[in-house]
């Protein structure tokens, strides 16, 4: 296919707060051994799109290190490659501005079609069907969309399409609307049309949803492509937790099949040994990643590579990222714990029934989830309540009564 894939991966992911403190949202770990961007990269590989560029911006180091030459996704071929494009003289100020600042790269590759993708959604899509739809409709631009409840419209770009799926109107995150098609932030452009539209627009914060799509509807053939499978934006703590824990359900209830041999999700794997299970371990409904050791109790949880759960320790309804150690007698419940953190003996994190929302950011934490950042040491016998935000490298020694109350933020 004469197609160039552009993956927008420069967003800060501010609603993921602690998890995006030192990394961009697409590089946040997900489902144990993967990163969020692995799903878009794997979709490209499985769809036969091997010539891609990733537009990065904030905190790109973790993402760059993860992708490397693109070998896990088969991008390091003789005639194709993955390129990491960062802004040179000025930040990207919008999704279309990011593409505009890389027009020379597009012209150099000279593809017939450009597929613009987001690097921070969880889904499996065959882009070949999307491109075929675009060609059959003789479209200048095709927007992938999902049917949603209109009550959720304020989170999405909403589009009105006729019976032939030609888009007649586009609304960017309306408070109320009768439209049911939500843009997925996935676009197919004819290359000449894309360059013309963004090169001739001098809007500084140029954005596809706010500017390009609405302006093209009256003058170009803009069509919708309906997608009816699993697609999830995991940009909040609640969504991130739910999407992870949904994967531990029984096979007939899982909406995202991670075990399909015909559509594999690829990643850069660490060379770690197999999972080790102790003789007195108790495990119920869990994803366990390579290198993890479980000698305690794990229930309804996802453990990333290298996690160690010591005897008499408990992990319940939680997502635990790489190389976290949970010492004997410690209890972790309803938590998201970032890398290289240690929960020491008999500490209790996510403890109690007090669901006081987070005092500083009630919009982020109000459902009982406690989030711990990287490289923390939770002291022995410390009690940490619910809806707490504890940022990486925070010093937790010296708290009154060795307790952090529900709703607290510790920086």
Residue, then its C-alpha position, 0 to 999 in steps of 0.5 A: x500500500x502506498x500509505x504513510x502512517x503518522x502516529x500522534x504521541x506527544x500529548x502529556x496525558x494530564x488526567x493520568x497525573x502521576x502515571x504521566x509525570x515522567x512519561x507521555x501517555x502512549x508509553x504508560x504500561x498497560x495489561x501487564x507487559x505492554x504499553x498503550x502505544x503497542x496497540x496502534x503500532x501492532x494495528x499498523x504492522x498487522x494492517x501491512x503499514x510499515x512506513x510510519x512516523x511517530x510525532x513525539x513532544x513531551x518527555x519522549x525518552x521512555x517512548x523512544x527507548x521503547x520503540x527503538x528501531x521498531x523491530x518488535x513490530x517488524x518496522x526495521x525492514x529494508x525498504x521501510x522504517x519507523x521515524x521519531x519526529x520531534x519539534x525543532x524550533x517550536x512546540x506542536x500547538x495542535x494535532x494538525x499543527x504537529x502534522x503541518x510542522x512535518x510536511x517536508x517529511x511527508x513530501x519526502x515519502x510522497x505517499x498517496x494516502x496518509x493515515x493519522x492515528x492517535x497513540x493513546x487508545x486501546x483497540x484492534x483495527x484493520x486499517x486496510x478496511x478503513x483505507x478501502x472504504x476511503x477509496x471506494x467512497x472517493x473521499x478526500x478525508x475519511x474519519x473513523x467513528x463509533x456510535x456512542x451514547x449522546x450523553x458522552x458527547x462532551x468528550x468527543x468530536x461528534x459528527x452528523x452523517x447522511x445515509x451514505x455516511x457523508x459527513x454533513x456537520x462536525x461538532x467539537x465536544x458539544x455539551x448537547x447534541x443529537x449526533x451519535x457518531x463520535x470521532x475516534x481521532x483516526x483519519x485517512x487523507x489523500x496526501x495532496x488534500x492534507x498538505x493543501x489544507x494544513x499548509x494554507x491555514x495560518x491558525x497557530x493552534x491548528x487542530x483537526x477536530x476544531x478547524x480542518x474537519x469542519x472547514x472541509x465539509x462544505x468544500x470536499x468529500x468527507x466521509x465517516x467510517x463506522x467501527x463497531x468493535x472495542x475501542x477505549x480511551x484510558x486517559x483517566x485513572x478510572x478508565x485505566x483501572x477498568x480497562x486493565x481489570x476487564x482483561x481478567x474476566x472469563x474469555x466469553x466476557x472479554x471484549x478485547x481478545x489479547x490471545x487472537x493468533x491472527x492479530x497479535x499485540x507486539x511489544x518490546x519484551x524484557x528478558x525475564x524468567x517465567x512466572x514463579x508461584x509459591x507453594x502457599x500462594x493464592x491466585x484468583x482472576x489475575x494477569x501475571x507477567x514475566x519475571x513476577x514472583x507470587x508467594x502471597x495472595x493475588x486477586x482480581x489484579x494485573x501484575x507487570x513484569x518483575x513484581x514480587x508479592x511476598x508470603x502473607x502479602x495481599x494484592x486485591x483489585x489493583x494494577x501493579x507496574x514493573x518491579x514493584x515489591x510487596x513485602x510480607x504482611x502488606x495489603x494493597x487494595x484498589x490501587x495503581x502502583x507505578x514502577x520500582x516502588x516498595x510496600x514494606x512489611x505489614x503496610x496497608x495501601x488503599x485501606x479502609x471504607x473512607x471514600x473521601x474524594x481527593x482534596x486537591x483533585x476530586x475530578x481525578x480520584x473519587x471512586x476509591x482508587x489510590x495511586x502511588x508513583x515511582x520509586x516510593x518506599x511505603x514504611x512498615x505498618x503505614x496505613x494509606x487511605x483511599x483516593x490518595x495521590x502520592x507522587x514519585x520519590x516522595x518521602x513518606x517517613x515521619x507522617x503522624x501516626x504513620x498514616x496518610x488519610x483518604x483524599x490526601x496528596x503527597x508530593 
